[in-house]
Amino acid sequence: MDRARLQDLLDRETAEAARRGPRSRGAYGRAEHLFGRVPMTWMNKTAGPFPRYLATARGARVTDIDGQEYIDFCLGDTGAMAGHSPAPVAEAVQRRFTDLGGATAMLPTEDAEWVGAELTRRFGLARWSFSLTATDANRWAIRLARAVTGRPKILVNSYSYHGSVDESLIVVGEDGAGAPRPGNVGAPCDVTLTSRVAEFNDLAQLERALAHGDVAAVLMEPALTNIGIVLPEPGYLAGVRELTRAHGTLLINDETHTFSAGPGGCTAAWGLEPDLLTIGKAIGGGVPAGAYGLSADLADRLLGRADLDLVDMGGVGGTLAGNALSVAATRATLEHVLTDAAFARMTALSERFAAGVRAGIEAHALPWSVSLLGARSEYRFADPAPRTGTASAAAADTALEDYLHLYLANRGILLTPFHNMALMCPDTTARDVDTHTEVFAAALTELTA
């Protein structure tokens, strides 16, 4: 690839983004009282000199304050996989908050049992509890795993993503041993004291780590997502389950991103049997919500422990967790929006998206690949696609990503900012997908001219 040409194109698209966004640029410049000038520092991870400021969002469309409309394949990095402000969720929120009154009262609602039963139908875990984020669901699942096993350490895959959970910020270092993930902020202790790590798709490395006998749980995504999609090789996930059982270690499936695989995530699609399952983001239809599920045996073992204060001091709750508003939104999302039929349509569109991207890559003989996970598609700057998190991280190309993201955004298409992920929602159309195919092909033509 001609890197000088890439830089010239990136400079051109950066200047065009600045020209198109004077109001967003002004708002960003005036944000003196925000840490990093944004409500959450992650919002600075965007191609271009400043983030676009949201004006409106509905379905698969967002509009910024400069009046630019975008086909949204980012969808809040999965948080809006149900689409923006889906009508059934908006109606449920309105009814709960305005008509009935009360977002939170530290009292249960009947919606919660409906949601628990539906999550059991989808994922198979028998007992459920709620949180406001998947990060908290993971934190609480880890505490429960430590309590029931009496073991101190958690094992994760290198470059997996589990929110800001301290124990998960570990990668495989150059010497093959665990090392702190670069950039971790204010770690309370050396992460190797709390965690072990193994590469995704490496059963031998996993077995060596579990042989120490100190791992309470393996916390994993059934497919890596946040470092780019890394799919499991045949037999890998079955091997993980076999090894965890052999070593007395619990298995936690984090389905927050892999929920895109289908109505019951990878757990249902691939017949997985975790001891715990965590999920967040999409299940609330845009309203903060998370959940964690436990097998019936594990739930009984925990509830039978007189020494565990699961009501107050156990670190497995929060004042707003399971609040009436979040649970109402979750019920509406699961009952009426992210249905089995919706997932079938979303997956078909994702396959259409991937086919269009492959056609563009093949037309220019680029050494890239495309990975699919149900309603989620992603193109990678490597062929074959990386099989581990470390290899996936090494395949990143910031300048190339920024060029493609800005080229698309300047022509009305948004991808997830920190990699090339496109997600479908129930309101995404075939025309939306084909528009991306056309603009992506044009970007490659300019790049390879």
N, C-alpha and C positions, 0 to 999 in steps of 0.2 A: 504494500500500500504506500502511496506517495504521501508521506507525513506532512510535507510542506503544503500540498494541496488540501489535505484534511484541515490543517490549521487555518488556511485562508477561508475555507468554507465555514469553519466554526466561527471565525471572526465576523464573517458576513452575517451569519444567522444570529449571533449575539447582538450585533448592532440592530438588526431588524426587530429582535425581541424588545430591545430598549425603545425603539421608535414606536412600537405598537402598544407600549404599556406606560404612558406618562402618568396616569393616575395611580397605578400600582407602584411605580417608582417613587412618586411623591409620598404615598402613604408609608412606604418602607422607610423613607428618609425621615419622616416625622415620628417614627416609633421609638422615641428616646427612652421610654420607661419600660420597655420590654427587653429582657435578657436575650441578646442576639437579635434584637429588633423584631422578634416573632413570638407568638404565644407559646410555641414549643420549638426548641432549637432544631428539631428534625426538619422543620419547614424550610430551613436554609439549604437543605439538600435538594437543590433544583438547578437545572441547567439555566444559565443566564445570570445577569447581574443582580437580580432581585426576584422574589417570588411573585406570582400572580395573586391578586387579592380577590377573594370570592365575592360575587354579588348574588347570583341565584344558582340553584341546582335542582334538577328534576329528572328522574329516570336516568338515562345514560348521557345527559347533557349538563355541562356547567357553563356559566357565564362569569367573566371577571368584571371588575369595576370599570374597565375601559370599554366594555361592551363587546368584547370578543367571546364568541361561543365556541365550545370545544366538544367533540365526541370524547367521552371520558372512559378510557380503558384502565385508568388508575383506580378509580372507585375507592378513594380513601385508603389505598393499600389494603384492600379487602374489607375495610370497615363498612363500605357502601356496596357490597356485593349484591344486596337486595335492590340496588338502584337508589337514587337520591329521593328521599321523602316519599316512599311508596304509600299509596293512598290508604291501604289497610292499617299500616303502622301509624300514619298521621291521625287516622280516626281513633285508633286505640289510645294513643297518647292524649288526644283531645278529651275523650270520654273519661279517662282515668284522672287527668289533671284538672280539667275544668268542670265536667258534668258531675262526676262522683266526688272529685276533690281529693287531694292528698297524693303527693309524689312518694313520700316516705313517712311511715308512722311507727316503725319498728313492730309491725304486725304483719302476719302472713296474709296472702290473698289466695283465693281458689285457683287463680291463673297458674300459680307456681306448681301445683300438682299436675295440671295439664301439661305444662312445659316439661316437667320431669318425666312424665309418661311418654311424651313424644321423643325426648332425647333417648330414652331407653329403647323405643321402637327403632330409632335410626342407628344408634351406636352400640346397643346391647348392654351397656353398663346399667346396673339395677338401681343404684341410689345416686341422687344428684344434690349438689348445693351450688349456690350462686355467688358471683363476685361482680365487680364492675369492669374488670379487665382480665385478659388472658394471663397477663403477668402475675396478677394476684392469684388467679386460679393455679398457676404453676407453683408459686411460693407456698400455697397452702397444701397442694398435693405433695410437695417435697417434705413439708413438716409431718404430714401424716405418714409418709413412707418411712421417715426416720423413726417416728414413734413406734410403728408396728414392727419394724425390723431390728431396732436397737443399733443400727449402723449409721455412721456419720457422713458418708460420702455419696455424691450423686455423680452419675456418668452421663455425659452428653457427647454428641458428635461434633467434630471440629467444624466450626462455622455454621452450626445449626442456629436457629433463632427461637428464643423463648422470652422475648421482651427484655426487661432490664433485670431479670433474675440474676443475682450475684453469682450463684453457682454455675451458671451456664456460660460465663464469659471466659472460656478456656479453649485453646486450640492446640493442635499437634504442632510442636516446635520443630525446628530443623533437625534436631537430634532424635526426633521421634517421641520425645517425652512431652508431657503437658506443659503449656506455657500460657501466661495471661494473654488474652486477646488484645491486640494493639489498640490503643486509644481508650481503654477502659478508664472511667472517671471515678476517682476516690474509692477504690476498692477497700472494703473494711479489713481484708486480710489477703495474703497470698492465696489466689484461687486454687492452687494445688493442695492447700490444706483441706478444702471442702469438696474438691471435685476430681474426677478422673475423666479422661477423654479418649475417644477412639474415632478413627476415620469412618465415615459412612461407607457402607459396602465392604468393610474389612472385618470379617468374623474372627480372624486369628488375633487381631489387635484387641478386639472386644474381649475375647476369652482370656487373654493375658491380663487385662485390666480387672476383670471380674475375679480372677484367681486370688487376688489379695484378700477377698472375703470381707471387705469393708464397704461395699457399695449397696446402699439402701434401695436405690432405684436407677434404672436407665430412663432418662427423660429424652424423648426423641420425636422428631417429625418423621412420619412414615416415608416422606420424600423431603429432601431439603428444599427450601423455597427462597429464603431471604438472601442467599448468596448466588441466586440463580437456581432454577429447578435442577435438582440432581435426583434422578429416579433410582429406586432400588433395583439391583440386579436380581435375576431369578434365584429364589431360595434364600436371599439375604434376610428378609423379615422373618421368615420361618426359623432361620438360624438364630436370630436375635431372641425370639421367644423361647426356643429350646435352651439356649445358654443361660438366659435369665432364670428360668425355672431350675436348671441344674445347679445354679449357684445361690439359690434362695434370694434372688433379687427381684424386686417389683418392676413392672414395665408400665411406663406412663407414655401414652400417645398424645402429643400436642397436635391437635387438628385445627388450630386457629387459621392457618393458611391452607392446609391441605383439605379443608372443607370443600374446596373447589372440585374435588374428585367426585362428589356426588352427594345425595341427601344425607348420607351417613359417613361422609368423608372417606378416607382410605380404609378406615376400620371396617366399614360395611362392604365397600367395593372389593376389597382384597381379603376379606374373611379374617381379620386380625383379632387377637384376643388379649387386649391389654388389661392390667389390673386397675388402672386409673386412666382417665381421659380428660384432657383440658381443651377448652375452646373459648373463643371470645370474638370480638369485632363484629362479624357479619350477623350473628344470631339476633342482635338487637335491632337490625334494620336501620342502623345509624345512631341509635340511642346506646349509651355505654352499657355493656352487658357482657358477662362472662359466666362460665360454669365449669364445674369439675364433677366427673362421675366416678363411682367406685363400684367394684364388683360386690355382690351381696355378701360374700364371705369376708371380704376386707372390711366392709362397713360394719358387719356384726362384730368382728374382732376389735375394731376401734371403739365402738359404742359399749362393748363389754369391759373396757378398761377403766377401773375406778380411779386410777392415778392420772388420767388425762382430763384436764378441764377444757372440754370442747365447747363450753358455753361462753366463757369469758376470756381466759388467759391463753388459749391454745394457739393464737395466731392464725386462726382459720376463719376469720370473719372480719367484718367492718360495718360500721354503723349504717352505711347506705347499701351494703350488699343485699341482694334479694329485694330491693325496694319495689313498691307496687308499680311505679312507672316503668322501670326497666323490664320487669317481668311481663307487664302488659304488652310492651313493645316486642318482646321476644316471642310471646304467644302469637301475636299477629304476624310476625315475620315467618315463623315456622308453619303456621296454619294456612296462610293465604299468599305468601310471596315466594319464599325459597322452597317450593314444593317439589315433589318428585318430577312432575311434568315440566316445571321451570328448569330444573337441572338438565333434563334431556335436551331442551332447546338451547340452553347455554353451552352445553358440551358440543353440540353440533356446530354452533357458531365458532367455538374455539378451534374446532378441527378445520373449519373453513379459513379462519385467520391463519392457522399454521400452514395450510396448503398455499395460501397466497404469499406468505413470507418465504417458504421454500422455493417457490417459483422465482422470486426475486433473487434469492441467493444463487440458485442454479444458473440463472441467466447471466450472471456476472462471474461465475466460477469462483465464488468466495469460499474460503475454508471455514465456514460457519455451520451451525446446526440449530435445530428447533426442538424444544422439549414441550410436551403436553402433560397437563394434569387436570383432566376434566375441563372445567370452564376457564382454566388458566393456561396461557401459552407464553413461551418466552424464546427469543432467539439469542444465541450465544456466539461469541467470537472464537469458537473452537470446534473442530470436527475430527474425531467424534466428540460428542458432548462429554464434559467432565464427569467422572464417576465418584469423586470425593469432594468434600467441601474445600480442602486446601487447593486442589487442582482448579476448582471453580473460581476461587478467589484470584488465582494466578492468571486466569483467562480474561479478567476485567481489563477494559481499555477506556479510561475516563474521557479522553478527548473524543474518541469515536462515539461513546454513549452520548456525550453532550451534544455533538453534532446531530445525531439522529433525533434526539429528544427535542432539540430546538427547531430542527427542520420540520418535524411533525407538529409541534406546538404552534409555530408560526403559520401553519396551514390548517389549524383547528383540530388537532388530535393530541390527547394527553396519554402518556404511558406512566407507569410507576417511576418516580424520579431516580431511584438509585440502582435500577437495572432495567432490563428491557421486557418487563412483564406486562402482559395485557390480560385483563380479566373481563369476562362477559357478565352482564346482569340480565334480569328478565326483560328489560326494556331495550337492550342492544338489538340492532337489526342487521340483516345481511348487508344492507347498503352501508351501514357504519363500518363493517368489516371490510367491504370492498373498497371503501374510501381509503382505509389504511393501506390496503394492498397497493393501490395506485400511487399514493404519496410516498410510501416506502420504496417502491420501484424507482420513482423519480429521484429520491435521495441517493440511491445506489448508483444510478446513471451518472449523476453529477460527481459522485465520489470517485468513480472508476474511469471517468472520461480521460 
